[in-house]
């Protein structure tokens, strides 16, 4: 089995949150006051996924070329 990357893990989480939204599954992740649910978390997880991908790209760009 391939190693699970941060990007892949965030994709899995994003898909799961989207499924929760699509099927009307109400899960509150923090407390009854703030009521952070899948719809609130999903855009943040998607942004985190983009940020991680950008960071990985920058790391690749910074690698010295092999001669």
Buried (B, 14 or more C-beta within 10 A) or exposed (E): EEEEEEBEEBBEBBEBBBEBBEEEEEEEEEEEEEEBBBEBBBEEBBEBBEEBEEEEEEEEEEEEEEE
